[in-house]
Amino acid sequence: MAANAIPESTLTCSLRKKGQLPGISVTECRQILLKGIKTSMFLPQAREGGPASIDSASLSVVDQVCSRTGFPVSLTSMKVFLSIFIAACFALALGGCRRKANPNSNATASATPAASYNGSSAAEREQAQSDARVHLEHGNELFQNNQDEEALAAYKQAIERNPEFAEAYYKLGITHAVLEQDKESEAALKKAIELYKKSIQENSKDADAFFNLGESYRSLRQYEDAVRAYKQAVHLQPEDPEMFYELGVTQIKLAQYSEATNALQKAVDLDPNDYRAGDALEEAREGAKRIRDGKKHQEEMLKKQEAKKGEEGTASPTPAPH
């Protein structure tokens, strides 16, 4: 367990002392605890002036506590629950209801995340994958709220829990790019590509993996590779307008306007309310028209040049006989 993690015994002990909470569901319990761990000023790292982030050990504790307390279905008193959570944090600081130290904790801490993950049991990997997904979704929410630094930390936590989580590497790369951390962005995106390729080798029918592979390539401006991946995605999932949209806009990058027109028309057909696809379709049509007009102009110029040569040959004077 991480040094600043909240032991399960601390939370469950405090909950028992206060009695069963009225009106908190298991899901709501989990959401509130996660929020409390993230923002509580009672955590040691927050008191020391450092960032209060959700570590993987505390996340696991939250799952265990909320699955064991047997809360009712409806939410009636969030203040009561938050006060108990704060009391639990104080209990941690005072040393009450302590869990015995794990004799293997140093060995676990010294192992790399990948080695620890690969050496774990199937059940442990499944739990790690679940925890990583929670971190990823938390990071996505932070990213949408323009909290890029916090989102970066959440994505790193997701990778720490599941070092083979391709989507977390992709989102990490995008966030690094937003923060203008180009080297870090490139490294994360390349790792995402590596993991998506591995996933595709294991399951060649996974349309989402092909699509996300295309997204990763496009983020690195490797448009031809991206188009190939998108084409596989739409072949496997031909009713997804987003996949056709991304294929079309990437083909525009390559000046493949006719192909882009077909893809974007499909996107509009599948989702007529997607204004992005409609705008991109107009751009693709204009690009295709420019190419047609350019070819037509070239053909006309060639014809004029050939006609001029013919006229010059006909008009050449015949030498006078001596």
SEKOLSE-887766 format. One record per atom (N, C-alpha, C, O): z, y, x; residue in one letter. Coordinates in steps of 0.05 Angstrom, whole numbers, padded with zeros to 5 digits, always signed. Layout:
<pts>
ZYXA ...
</pts>
This chain:
<pts>
+00000-00024+00017M +00000+00000+00000M +00000+00025+00017M +00013+00025+00038M -00014+00045+00010A -00015+00070+00025A +00012+00083+00026A +00029+00078+00008A +00017+00099+00047A +00043+00110+00051A +00052+00128+00028A +00076+00128+00022A +00034+00142+00015N +00041+00160-00006N +00037+00149-00034N +00039+00163-00054N +00031+00123-00036A +00026+00111-00062A +00052+00109-00078A +00073+00106-00066A +00050+00109-00104I +00073+00106-00121I +00078+00077-00127I +00061+00064-00139I +00100+00065-00118P +00104+00037-00123P +00105+00030-00152P +00115+00046-00168P +00095+00007-00159E +00096-00002-00186E +00124-00003-00197E +00130+00004-00220E +00143-00012-00180S +00170-00015-00189S +00183+00012-00196S +00199+00014-00214S +00174+00033-00183T +00185+00060-00189T +00177+00069-00217T +00193+00078-00232T +00151+00065-00224L +00142+00073-00250L +00154+00056-00272L +00164+00066-00292L +00153+00029-00268T +00162+00011-00290T +00192+00014-00293T +00202+00013-00316T +00207+00019-00272C +00236+00022-00274C +00242+00048-00290C +00259+00047-00308C +00228+00069-00284S +00233+00095-00298S +00225+00092-00328S +00239+00103-00345S +00204+00078-00333L +00195+00074-00361L +00216+00058-00377L +00222+00064-00400L +00227+00038-00364R +00247+00022-00378R +00272+00039-00384R +00284+00036-00405R +00279+00056-00365K +00303+00073-00369K +00299+00092-00392K +00318+00097-00408K +00275+00102-00395K +00270+00121-00417K +00264+00107-00443K +00265+00120-00464K +00257+00082-00442G +00249+00068-00466G +00220+00069-00471G +00206+00085-00458G +00210+00054-00490Q +00181+00053-00496Q +00171+00080-00506Q +00184+00092-00524Q +00149+00089-00495L +00138+00115-00504L +00125+00113-00531L +00110+00094-00536L +00131+00132-00549P +00117+00131-00575P +00089+00142-00573P +00084+00164-00563P +00070+00126-00583G +00043+00137-00587G +00025+00139-00563G +00007+00156-00563G +00029+00123-00542I +00011+00124-00519I -00004+00097-00517I +00008+00076-00515I -00031+00099-00518S -00046+00074-00515S -00049+00067-00485S -00043+00083-00468S -00057+00043-00480V -00061+00034-00452V -00081+00051-00438V -00077+00059-00415V -00103+00057-00452T -00124+00074-00440T -00114+00102-00434T -00119+00113-00413T -00099+00114-00454E -00089+00141-00451E -00067+00142-00429E -00065+00161-00414E -00052+00120-00428C -00032+00118-00407C -00045+00120-00380C -00036+00135-00363C -00066+00105-00377R -00081+00105-00351R -00092+00132-00344R -00090+00142-00322R -00105+00145-00364Q -00118+00171-00360Q -00097+00192-00351Q -00102+00207-00333Q -00074+00192-00365I -00054+00213-00360I -00041+00208-00333I -00037+00227-00317I -00036+00183-00326L -00024+00177-00300L -00042+00185-00278L -00034+00197-00258L -00068+00179-00281L -00088+00186-00260L -00088+00216-00256L -00089+00227-00234L -00088+00231-00279K -00088+00260-00277K -00063+00270-00264K -00064+00289-00248K -00041+00257-00271G -00015+00266-00259G -00014+00261-00229G -00004+00277-00214G -00024+00238-00221I -00024+00231-00192I -00042+00252-00177I -00035+00259-00155I -00064+00260-00190K -00082+00279-00177K -00070+00306-00174K -00074+00320-00154K -00055+00315-00194T -00047+00343-00195T -00017+00348-00191T -00008+00371-00187T -00001+00327-00192S +00028+00331-00191S +00037+00344-00165S +00029+00335-00143S +00054+00364-00167M +00065+00377-00143M +00089+00362-00132M +00100+00370-00112M +00096+00340-00145F +00118+00325-00135F +00110+00304-00115F +00128+00292-00102F +00084+00300-00111L +00076+00280-00092L +00081+00290-00064L +00079+00314-00059L +00088+00272-00045P +00094+00281-00018P +00072+00297-00005P +00078+00318+00008P +00047+00289-00008Q +00026+00303+00006Q +00022+00331-00006Q +00013+00349+00008Q +00028+00334-00032A +00025+00361-00044A +00047+00379-00034A +00043+00403-00029A +00072+00368-00031R +00094+00385-00021R +00089+00394+00008R +00098+00415+00016R +00074+00377+00023E +00069+00384+00051E +00044+00402+00053E +00036+00409+00076E +00032+00409+00031G +00009+00427+00032G -00017+00414+00034G -00038+00427+00036G -00018+00387+00034G -00043+00372+00036G -00055+00367+00009G -00043+00373-00012G -00080+00356+00007P -00093+00351-00018P -00080+00327-00033P -00074+00307-00020P -00075+00330-00059A -00063+00309-00075A -00086+00293-00087A -00095+00299-00109A -00095+00272-00073S -00117+00255-00082S -00107+00228-00091S -00086+00219-00081S -00122+00215-00108I -00114+00189-00118I -00121+00167-00098I -00145+00162-00093I -00101+00155-00085D -00107+00134-00066D -00111+00107-00081D -00102+00105-00104D -00123+00088-00068S -00129+00063-00081S -00105+00047-00089S -00105+00034-00109S -00083+00049-00073A -00059+00034-00079A -00046+00045-00105A -00038+00029-00122A -00044+00072-00108S -00033+00083-00132S -00050+00076-00156S -00039+00071-00178S -00077+00076-00152L -00095+00069-00174L -00089+00041-00184L -00089+00036-00208L -00085+00022-00166S -00079-00005-00173S -00052-00007-00188S -00049-00022-00207S -00033+00009-00179V -00007+00010-00192V -00009+00019-00221V +00003+00008-00239V -00025+00040-00225V -00029+00051-00252V -00040+00029-00270V -00030+00026-00293V -00060+00014-00261D -00071-00008-00277D -00049-00028-00285D -00048-00036-00308D -00032-00035-00265Q -00012-00055-00271Q +00009-00045-00290Q +00017-00059-00308Q +00018-00020-00286V +00039-00009-00303V +00030-00006-00332V +00043-00014-00350V +00006+00006-00335C -00004+00011-00362C -00011-00014-00377C -00012-00014-00401C -00017-00035-00362S -00023-00061-00376S +00002-00076-00383S +00000-00096-00398S +00025-00068-00374R +00049-00083-00379R +00068-00070-00398R +00087-00082-00407R +00064-00044-00404T +00084-00030-00420T +00081-00033-00449T +00100-00027-00464T +00058-00043-00459G +00055-00049-00487G +00056-00024-00505G +00070-00025-00526G +00042-00003-00498F +00044+00021-00514F +00029+00018-00541F +00010+00002-00543F +00038+00032-00561P +00024+00033-00587P -00003+00046-00584P -00010+00056-00562P -00018+00048-00606V -00046+00056-00605V -00050+00086-00604V -00068+00095-00589V -00035+00102-00619S -00042+00130-00622S -00025+00147-00603S -00004+00139-00594S -00036+00171-00596L -00022+00190-00578L -00007+00210-00595L -00018+00225-00611L +00020+00211-00591T +00036+00230-00606T +00052+00249-00589T +00060+00270-00598T +00057+00242-00564S +00074+00259-00548S +00066+00258-00518S +00078+00243-00503S +00047+00274-00511M +00038+00274-00483M +00060+00287-00465M +00064+00278-00443M +00074+00307-00475K +00095+00320-00459K +00116+00300-00451K +00126+00300-00428K +00124+00283-00470V +00144+00263-00464V +00135+00245-00441V +00150+00239-00423V +00110+00236-00443F +00100+00218-00423F +00098+00231-00395F +00105+00219-00375F +00089+00256-00395L +00087+00270-00369L +00114+00275-00357L +00117+00274-00333L +00134+00280-00374S +00161+00284-00363S +00171+00258-00351S +00185+00259-00330S +00164+00235-00363I +00173+00209-00351I +00158+00204-00325I +00169+00194-00306I +00133+00212-00325F +00117+00209-00300F +00130+00225-00277F +00132+00215-00255F +00138+00250-00283I +00151+00267-00263I +00177+00254-00254I +00184+00254-00231I +00192+00243-00274A +00217+00230-00267A +00212+00206-00248A +00227+00201-00230A +00189+00192-00253A +00183+00170-00236A +00177+00179-00208A +00184+00166-00188A +00163+00202-00205C +00158+00213-00179C +00183+00221-00164C +00186+00216-00140C +00202+00233-00180F +00228+00239-00168F +00243+00213-00159F +00256+00213-00138F +00240+00192-00176A +00253+00167-00169A +00242+00156-00142A +00257+00145-00127A +00216+00161-00138L +00204+00152-00113L +00216+00168-00090L +00223+00156-00069L +00220+00194-00094A +00231+00211-00072A +00260+00203-00066A +00268+00204-00043A +00275+00196-00087L +00303+00189-00084L +00308+00160-00075L +00330+00152-00068L +00286+00144-00076G +00288+00116-00067G +00298+00097-00088G +00305+00075-00081G +00299+00105-00113G +00309+00087-00134G +00288+00066-00142G +00264+00071-00140G +00298+00042-00149C +00280+00020-00158C +00259+00014-00138C +00235+00011-00145C +00265+00013-00112R +00246+00009-00091R +00235-00019-00091R +00249-00038-00098R +00210-00022-00083R +00198-00048-00079R +00202-00055-00049R +00200-00038-00032R +00206-00080-00044K +00209-00089-00016K +00183-00086-00002K +00161-00089-00013K +00185-00078+00024A +00161-00074+00040A +00146-00100+00043A +00157-00121+00046A +00119-00097+00042N +00102-00120+00047N +00100-00126+00076N +00091-00108+00091N +00108-00149+00086P +00107-00155+00114P +00079-00155+00125P +00076-00152+00150P +00058-00157+00108N +00031-00157+00117N +00017-00130+00115N -00007-00127+00120N +00033-00109+00108S +00021-00083+00103S +00008-00072+00128S -00013-00060+00126S +00020-00075+00152N +00008-00064+00176N -00018-00078+00183N -00037-00065+00191N -00019-00104+00178A -00043-00119+00184A -00066-00110+00165A -00089-00107+00173A -00058-00105+00140T -00078-00096+00120T -00089-00069+00127T -00112-00063+00125T -00070-00051+00135A -00078-00024+00141A -00096-00022+00165A -00114-00005+00167A -00092-00041+00184S -00108-00039+00209S -00136-00050+00205S -00154-00045+00221S -00140-00066+00184A -00167-00078+00179A -00186-00057+00168A -00177-00039+00154A -00211-00059+00175T -00231-00040+00164T -00235-00046+00134T -00230-00069+00126T -00243-00026+00118P -00248-00031+00090P -00267-00054+00084P -00263-00070+00067P -00289-00055+00100A -00309-00076+00095A -00298-00103+00101A -00302-00122+00086A -00283-00106+00124A -00271-00132+00131A -00251-00140+00110A -00250-00164+00102A -00234-00121+00101S -00214-00127+00081S -00227-00136+00055S -00218-00155+00042S -00248-00122+00047Y -00262-00128+00022Y -00275-00156+00023Y -00272-00172+00005Y -00290-00161+00045N -00304-00186+00047N -00285-00210+00050N -00292-00232+00043N -00262-00205+00061G -00243-00226+00065G -00224-00231+00041G -00207-00249+00042G -00228-00216+00020S -00210-00218-00003S -00220-00240-00022S -00243-00249-00019S -00203-00247-00041S -00211-00267-00060S -00230-00255-00081S -00233-00231-00083S -00242-00273-00098A -00260-00263-00119A -00245-00245-00138A -00256-00224-00146A -00221-00252-00145A -00205-00235-00164A -00199-00208-00151A -00200-00187-00165A -00193-00208-00126E -00187-00183-00112E -00211-00165-00110E -00210-00141-00113E -00234-00177-00104R -00259-00162-00103R -00266-00150-00130R -00275-00127-00132R -00262-00165-00151E -00267-00155-00178E -00249-00132-00185E -00259-00112-00196E -00224-00133-00177Q -00206-00111-00181Q -00214-00086-00165Q -00213-00064-00174Q -00222-00092-00140A -00231-00070-00123A -00256-00056-00134A -00258-00032-00133A -00274-00072-00145Q -00298-00061-00157Q -00291-00043-00181Q -00303-00022-00185Q -00272-00053-00197S -00263-00037-00220S -00250-00011-00211S -00256+00010-00223S -00233-00012-00191D -00220+00012-00181D -00241+00031-00170D -00240+00056-00175D -00261+00020-00156A -00282+00037-00144A -00298+00052-00166A -00305+00075-00163A -00303+00038-00187R -00318+00050-00210R -00302+00073-00222R -00314+00094-00229R -00276+00070-00224V -00259+00092-00234V -00261+00116-00216V -00264+00139-00225V -00259+00112-00190H -00261+00134-00170H -00288+00147-00173H -00290+00172-00171H -00310+00131-00176L -00337+00142-00178L -00339+00160-00203L -00349+00182-00201L -00329+00151-00225E -00331+00167-00250E -00314+00192-00248E -00322+00213-00258E -00291+00190-00234H -00275+00213-00230H -00290+00233-00212H -00290+00257-00217H -00304+00223-00191G -00320+00240-00174G -00343+00253-00189G -00349+00277-00185G -00356+00238-00207N -00377+00250-00223N -00368+00273-00240N -00381+00293-00243N -00344+00270-00252E -00333+00291-00269E -00327+00316-00252E -00333+00338-00260E -00316+00312-00228L -00310+00334-00210L -00336+00348-00201L -00337+00372-00200L -00356+00332-00195F -00382+00343-00186F -00394+00360-00208F -00405+00381-00202F -00393+00350-00233Q -00404+00366-00255Q -00389+00392-00259Q -00401+00411-00269Q -00364+00392-00251N -00348+00417-00254N -00349+00434-00229N -00333+00452-00225N -00368+00428-00211N -00372+00443-00186N -00348+00442-00167N -00344+00460-00151N -00333+00421-00169Q -00311+00416-00150Q -00321+00396-00129Q -00313+00373-00129Q -00338+00406-00112D -00353+00389-00094D -00336+00375-00073D -00339+00351-00068D -00317+00390-00062E -00300+00378-00041E -00283+00356-00053E -00279+00335-00041E -00272+00361-00077E -00256+00340-00090E -00273+00316-00098E -00264+00293-00096E -00298+00321-00107A -00316+00299-00113A -00322+00282-00088A -00323+00258-00090A -00325+00296-00066L -00330+00282-00041L -00308+00262-00034L -00312+00239-00027L -00283+00272-00038A -00260+00255-00033A -00259+00231-00052A -00252+00209-00043A -00266+00235-00077A -00266+00213-00096A -00287+00192-00089A -00281+00168-00091A -00310+00201-00081Y -00331+00182-00074Y -00323+00166-00049Y -00329+00142-00047Y -00310+00179-00030K -00300+00165-00007K -00279+00144-00014K -00278+00122-00002K -00263+00150-00034Q -00243+00131-00043Q -00256+00107-00056Q -00247+00084-00054Q -00278+00113-00071A -00293+00091-00084A -00304+00072-00062A -00303+00048-00065A -00314+00084-00041I -00326+00067-00019I -00304+00052-00005I -00308+00029+00004I -00280+00065-00002E -00258+00051+00011E -00250+00026-00005E -00243+00006+00007E -00250+00028-00031R -00243+00005-00048R -00265-00016-00048R -00260-00040-00048R -00291-00007-00048N -00313-00025-00049N -00334-00015-00029N -00351+00001-00036N -00334-00025-00004P -00352-00015+00016P -00382-00023+00011P -00399-00014+00026P -00387-00039-00009E -00414-00046-00016E -00424-00032-00042E -00443-00042-00055E -00412-00011-00048F -00417+00004-00073F -00440+00024-00068F -00435+00046-00059F -00465+00015-00073A -00488+00032-00066A -00488+00058-00080A -00494+00079-00068A -00481+00058-00106E -00481+00083-00121E -00462+00104-00110E -00468+00128-00111E -00439+00094-00100A -00420+00113-00089A -00431+00126-00064A -00427+00150-00059A -00446+00111-00048Y -00458+00122-00024Y -00480+00142-00032Y -00483+00163-00019Y -00495+00136-00053Y -00516+00155-00062Y -00503+00181-00071Y -00512+00203-00063Y -00482+00179-00088K -00469+00204-00097K -00456+00219-00074K -00455+00243-00074K -00445+00204-00055L -00434+00216-00031L -00455+00232-00016L -00450+00255-00007L -00479+00220-00013G -00500+00234+00001G -00509+00259-00014G -00515+00279-00001G -00511+00258-00040I -00519+00281-00056I -00499+00304-00053I -00506+00327-00050I -00473+00296-00053T -00452+00317-00051T -00452+00329-00023T -00448+00353-00021T -00456+00313-00003H -00458+00324+00024H -00481+00344+00026H -00479+00365+00039H -00503+00337+00013A -00527+00355+00013A -00520+00381+00000A -00528+00402+00010A -00506+00380-00023V -00498+00405-00037V -00481+00422-00019V -00482+00447-00019V -00464+00409-00003L -00446+00424+00016L -00460+00431+00042L -00447+00440+00061L -00487+00425+00043E -00503+00431+00067E -00493+00416+00092E -00494+00426+00114E -00484+00392+00087Q -00476+00374+00109Q -00498+00353+00112Q -00496+00331+00103Q -00519+00362+00125D -00544+00347+00125D -00542+00319+00139D -00551+00299+00129D -00529+00319+00162K -00526+00293+00177K -00510+00273+00160K -00518+00249+00159K -00489+00282+00149E -00472+00264+00133E -00487+00255+00108E -00485+00231+00100E -00503+00273+00096S -00519+00266+00073S -00539+00245+00079S -00542+00225+00065S -00553+00249+00101E -00574+00229+00109E -00562+00202+00115E -00573+00181+00107E -00539+00201+00128A -00526+00176+00134A -00518+00161+00109A -00522+00137+00107A -00506+00176+00090A -00497+00163+00065A -00521+00153+00049A -00520+00131+00037A -00542+00168+00047L -00566+00160+00032L -00579+00136+00045L -00589+00118+00030L -00581+00135+00071K -00592+00112+00084K -00576+00087+00079K -00586+00065+00076K -00549+00090+00078K -00532+00067+00072K -00536+00059+00043K -00536+00035+00037K -00540+00078+00025A -00546+00071-00003A -00571+00055-00005A -00573+00035-00020A -00592+00063+00009I -00618+00049+00009I -00614+00020+00019I -00625+00001+00008I -00599+00017+00041E -00594-00009+00052E -00580-00027+00031E -00588-00051+00028E -00561-00017+00017L -00546-00033-00002L -00562-00038-00027L -00560-00060-00039L -00579-00019-00036Y -00596-00024-00059Y -00617-00045-00053Y -00623-00062-00070Y -00628-00045-00028K -00647-00066-00020K -00634-00093-00021K -00646-00113-00029K -00609-00094-00012K -00594-00119-00012K -00590-00129-00040K -00593-00153-00046K -00584-00110-00058S -00580-00117-00086S -00605-00128-00099S -00604-00147-00115S -00628-00116-00092I -00653-00124-00103I -00661-00152-00093I -00673-00167-00108I -00655-00158-00068Q -00660-00184-00058Q -00645-00206-00073Q -00655-00228-00077Q -00621-00199-00082E -00605-00217-00097E -00613-00219-00126E -00610-00240-00139E -00624-00197-00136N -00633-00197-00164N -00657-00179-00167N -00655-00154-00170N -00681-00191-00165S -00706-00176-00166S -00713-00165-00193S -00734-00152-00196S -00697-00171-00214K -00702-00161-00241K -00684-00138-00248K -00683-00130-00272K -00670-00127-00229D -00651-00105-00235D -00665-00079-00234D -00670-00067-00213D -00672-00069-00258A -00687-00044-00260A -00671-00020-00250A -00682-00002-00237A -00645-00020-00256D -00628+00002-00247D -00627+00004-00216D -00627+00026-00205D -00626-00019-00203A -00625-00019-00174A -00651-00007-00163A -00650+00008-00144A -00674-00015-00174F -00699-00003-00165F -00700+00027-00170F -00708+00042-00153F -00690+00035-00193F -00690+00064-00200F -00672+00079-00181F -00680+00100-00170F -00648+00069-00176N -00630+00083-00158N -00640+00083-00129N -00635+00101-00114N -00654+00061-00122L -00667+00061-00095L -00688+00083-00094L -00689+00097-00073L -00703+00087-00115G -00722+00109-00116G -00709+00136-00114G -00719+00154-00100G -00686+00139-00127E -00671+00164-00126E -00662+00170-00097E -00664+00193-00088E -00653+00149-00084S -00644+00153-00056S -00667+00161-00038S -00664+00179-00021S -00689+00147-00041Y -00713+00154-00025Y -00721+00183-00030Y -00728+00198-00012Y -00722+00190-00056R -00731+00217-00063R -00713+00239-00051R -00722+00260-00043R -00687+00233-00050S -00668+00252-00039S -00673+00256-00009S -00666+00277+00002S -00684+00236+00004L -00691+00238+00032L -00720+00248+00036L -00730+00248+00058L -00733+00255+00014R -00761+00265+00014R -00780+00243+00023R -00802+00250+00033R -00773+00219+00019Q -00791+00196+00025Q -00805+00189-00001Q -00799+00168-00013Q -00824+00206-00009Y -00835+00205-00036Y -00852+00180-00041Y -00851+00169-00063Y -00867+00171-00022E -00883+00147-00026E -00866+00122-00031E -00872+00106-00049E -00845+00119-00015D -00826+00097-00020D -00812+00100-00047D -00808+00080-00061D -00806+00125-00054A -00793+00130-00080A -00811+00121-00103A -00802+00109-00122A -00837+00129-00101V -00856+00122-00122V -00858+00092-00126V -00858+00081-00148V -00859+00077-00103R -00861+00048-00105R -00836+00036-00119R -00839+00018-00136R -00813+00047-00113A -00788+00037-00126A -00788+00044-00156A -00781+00028-00172A -00796+00069-00162Y -00797+00077-00191Y -00816+00060-00207Y -00811+00053-00230Y -00839+00053-00195K -00858+00037-00209K -00847+00010-00216K -00852-00001-00238K -00832-00002-00198Q -00819-00027-00204Q -00798-00024-00226Q -00796-00041-00243Q -00784-00001-00226A -00764+00004-00247A -00777+00006-00274A -00767-00007-00293A -00798+00021-00277V -00810+00025-00303V -00825-00001-00312V -00827-00006-00336V -00833-00017-00293H -00845-00043-00300H -00824-00061-00313H -00830-00075-00332H -00800-00060-00302L -00779-00078-00312L -00766-00066-00337L -00755-00081-00353L -00766-00040-00339Q -00753-00027-00362Q -00771-00005-00374Q -00767+00019-00369Q -00792-00014-00388P -00813+00005-00397P -00805+00023-00421P -00822+00038-00430P -00780+00022-00429E -00772+00039-00452E -00752+00060-00443E -00739+00072-00460E -00751+00066-00417D -00731+00085-00407D -00746+00111-00400D -00760+00112-00380D -00742+00133-00415P -00757+00158-00410P -00749+00171-00384P -00766+00183-00371P -00724+00168-00375E -00715+00180-00351E -00729+00168-00326E -00736+00183-00308E -00734+00142-00327M -00748+00130-00305M -00776+00139-00303M -00786+00144-00281M -00790+00142-00326F -00817+00152-00325F -00818+00182-00316F -00836+00190-00302F -00798+00197-00324Y -00797+00225-00316Y -00794+00227-00286Y -00809+00242-00273Y -00776+00212-00274E -00772+00214-00245E -00797+00204-00230E -00804+00215-00209E -00809+00183-00240L -00834+00174-00228L -00855+00196-00229L -00868+00202-00209L -00858+00209-00252G -00878+00230-00255G -00874+00254-00237G -00892+00264-00224G -00849+00264-00236V -00844+00288-00220V -00847+00282-00190V -00854+00299-00174V -00841+00257-00182T -00845+00249-00154T -00874+00247-00147T -00883+00253-00125T -00890+00237-00166Q -00919+00235-00162Q -00931+00263-00160Q -00951+00267-00145Q -00920+00283-00173I -00929+00311-00171I -00925+00320-00142I -00941+00334-00131I -00902+00312-00130K -00896+00319-00102K -00919+00309-00083K -00924+00322-00063K -00931+00286-00090L -00952+00275-00074L -00980+00283-00083L -01000+00273-00074L -00981+00303-00102A -01006+00312-00113A -01022+00290-00127A -01046+00291-00128A -01007+00270-00137Q -01020+00249-00153Q -01018+00257-00182Q -01004+00245-00198Q -01034+00277-00189Y -01031+00290-00215Y -01039+00272-00238Y -01027+00273-00259Y -01061+00258-00235S -01070+00241-00257S -01049+00219-00263S -01043+00214-00286S -01039+00206-00242E -01018+00186-00246E -00993+00198-00258E -00980+00187-00275E -00986+00222-00248A -00962+00236-00259A -00965+00243-00288A -00946+00241-00304A -00990+00251-00296T -00995+00257-00324T -00989+00232-00342T -00977+00235-00363T -00998+00209-00333N -00994+00185-00348N -00964+00179-00351N -00954+00172-00372N -00949+00181-00329A -00921+00175-00329A -00905+00194-00346A -00888+00186-00362A -00912+00220-00344L -00897+00240-00359L -00904+00240-00388L -00888+00246-00405L -00929+00233-00394Q -00936+00230-00423Q -00920+00207-00435Q -00911+00209-00458Q -00916+00186-00420K -00899+00164-00430K -00870+00173-00434K -00858+00166-00454K -00860+00189-00416A -00833+00200-00418A -00830+00217-00444A -00810+00215-00458A -00850+00233-00449V -00850+00250-00473V -00852+00233-00498V -00839+00239-00518V -00869+00213-00497D -00872+00195-00521D -00845+00182-00527D -00838+00178-00551D -00830+00174-00506L -00805+00160-00510L -00783+00179-00519L -00764+00171-00533L -00784+00204-00509D -00764+00224-00516D -00777+00251-00520D -00779+00267-00501D -00787+00256-00544P -00801+00282-00549P -00784+00306-00545P -00795+00328-00543P -00757+00303-00545N -00739+00326-00543N -00733+00333-00514N -00718+00353-00508N -00744+00318-00495D -00738+00324-00467D -00757+00346-00457D -00780+00340-00450D -00747+00370-00457Y -00764+00393-00449Y -00772+00391-00420Y -00793+00401-00412Y -00755+00378-00403R -00762+00376-00375R -00788+00360-00371R -00806+00367-00356R -00790+00338-00386A -00814+00321-00384A -00838+00336-00395A -00860+00334-00384A -00834+00352-00416G -00856+00368-00427G -00866+00389-00407G -00890+00392-00404G -00848+00402-00394D -00856+00422-00374D -00870+00409-00350D -00890+00419-00341D -00859+00387-00342A -00871+00373-00319A -00899+00362-00326A -00917+00362-00309A -00901+00354-00351L -00928+00344-00360L -00948+00366-00359L -00971+00361-00350L -00941+00390-00367E -00960+00413-00365E -00967+00418-00336E -00990+00424-00330E -00947+00416-00318E -00953+00421-00290E -00972+00400-00279E -00990+00406-00264E -00967+00375-00287A -00985+00353-00278A -01014+00357-00288A -01033+00353-00274A -01016+00366-00313R -01043+00370-00325R -01057+00393-00311R -01081+00391-00305R -01042+00414-00304E -01054+00437-00290E -01063+00428-00262E -01084+00436-00253E -01046+00412-00249G -01054+00402-00223G -01078+00385-00224G -01096+00387-00206G -01080+00367-00244A -01104+00350-00247A -01129+00367-00252A -01150+00361-00242A -01125+00388-00268K -01148+00406-00274K -01157+00420-00248K -01181+00423-00244K -01138+00429-00232R -01146+00443-00207R -01162+00424-00189R -01182+00433-00177R -01153+00399-00188I -01168+00380-00171I -01196+00375-00182I -01215+00374-00167I -01198+00372-00209R -01225+00368-00221R -01243+00392-00216R -01266+00389-00209R -01231+00416-00220D -01247+00441-00215D -01256+00443-00186D -01278+00451-00180D -01237+00435-00168G -01244+00436-00139G -01266+00417-00132G -01284+00424-00117G -01265+00393-00143K -01286+00374-00138K -01313+00383-00149K -01334+00380-00137K -01312+00395-00173K -01336+00405-00186K -01348+00427-00169K -01373+00428-00166K -01331+00445-00158H -01341+00467-00142H -01354+00456-00116H -01375+00466-00108H -01342+00436-00104Q -01353+00424-00080Q -01380+00412-00086Q -01399+00414-00070Q -01382+00398-00108E -01408+00385-00115E -01429+00406-00119E -01452+00402-00110E -01423+00428-00132E -01442+00450-00137E -01451+00462-00110E -01474+00469-00107E -01432+00466-00092M -01439+00477-00066M -01457+00459-00051M -01476+00468-00038M -01452+00433-00052L -01469+00414-00038L -01498+00414-00049L -01517+00413-00034L -01500+00416-00076K -01526+00417-00088K -01541+00442-00080K -01565+00441-00074K -01527+00465-00079K -01540+00490-00071K -01550+00488-00042K -01571+00498-00035K -01533+00476-00025Q -01541+00474+00003Q -01566+00456+00006Q -01584+00462+00022Q -01567+00434-00009E -01590+00416-00007E -01615+00430-00018E -01637+00427-00007E -01611+00445-00040A -01634+00459-00052A -01644+00480-00032A -01669+00484-00030A -01626+00493-00018K -01635+00514+00001K -01650+00502+00024K -01670+00513+00033K -01641+00479+00033K -01655+00465+00055K -01683+00457+00046K -01702+00459+00062K -01685+00448+00021G -01711+00440+00011G -01730+00463+00009G -01754+00461+00016G -01720+00487+00000E -01737+00511-00002E -01746+00520+00025E -01769+00529+00029E -01728+00518+00045E -01735+00528+00072E -01756+00510+00083E -01774+00519+00097E -01755+00484+00078G -01776+00465+00088G -01803+00471+00076G -01823+00469+00089G -01803+00477+00050T -01828+00482+00036T -01841+00508+00044T -01865+00511+00046T -01824+00528+00049A -01834+00555+00056A -01842+00558+00085A -01852+00579+00093A -01838+00538+00101S -01845+00540+00130S -01875+00544+00133S -01890+00528+00121S -01885+00565+00148P -01914+00570+00151P -01928+00548+00167P -01917+00537+00186P -01953+00542+00158T -01969+00522+00172T -01982+00534+00197T -01994+00556+00195T -01979+00522+00220P -01991+00534+00245P -02021+00538+00242P -02035+00520+00232P -02032+00561+00251A -02062+00566+00249A -02076+00550+00269A -02067+00546+00292A -02101+00539+00262P -02116+00523+00281P -02129+00540+00302P -02136+00563+00296P -02132+00531+00327H -02144+00546+00348H -02174+00541+00349H -02188+00552+00366H 
</pts>
